[in-house]
Amino acid sequence: MTEPKIKPTVKLIDTDGNAFVIIGRVKDALFKAGADKEYIFKYQDEAMAGGYDNLLCVTMDYVDIA
């Protein structure tokens, strides 16, 4: 599992609180930062394991929010 060398920054403005848009943006940012598929799927699994609050907490663990 390859983590990105730097923690990518993701803008959540214009997502309208849509969980699937947030997950998509984070997955794209992680991929562009050098993370492999296994790491990205780990994020996705953790983010989808609970409610919206869990999604935001997990997302903040993986990326910086702008």
C-alpha positions, 0 to 999 in steps of 0.5 A: 500500500503506497501512501502519498508523499504529501497530504493533498489539499481538497476544496469542499466548496461547491460539493453541496454536502454531497458525500459521493462528490466529496469521496470522488474529489478525495480519491482523485486528489489521493491518486494525483498525489501518488497513492495506489489503489489499495490506499484509495480503497482503504479511504473509501471503505473507512469513509463509507463505514458510518454517517456523514460525520464519519465521512468528514472525520475520515476525510480530514485524516487523509487530506487537508481541507481548503 
